[in-house]
Amino acid sequence: MKRIDEQTLEELEGERWGPPELETSLVLTCHRLRRVPLKQFEPRDLRIMIGQGIGLPYLVPKALTLLEGDPFLEAELYTGDLLMFVFMVDDAFWQTMPDLRRRAVAILDAALERGGALDAFDRDNLWPRLLSARARFA
């Protein structure tokens, strides 16, 4: 039997999507990523799929593992973007995954403690988002 990280979201969820209804770059990317083994996901892939609410039970833990190493990891958009996308996940998900929620909050707290290490631009842009996320998860 394959390990979880050797499987695709299609395999893990037991659901194959048909052809995309829209052929936008985002839709095509999401359809493609559902057929990629989890171990091949790059940070930007996690950001995209988590941002779309796709495969959260499988992708959020993978993102948290990366963020535990570097909460300010840049996943192609801006410093800390993966962390911010994780904290944009709907409250209903976090209510069903209390262990993941605790891990995420611990990462957020570590980011807040390390905020002084950010340069002025990143601090000005990211700090308010970090504080807002922390208030939401208080």
Helices and strands as residue ranges (DSSP letters): G 4-6, H 9-13, H 25-33, G 38-40, H 43-51, H 56-69, H 81-86, H 91-96, H 98-113, G 115-117, H 120-136
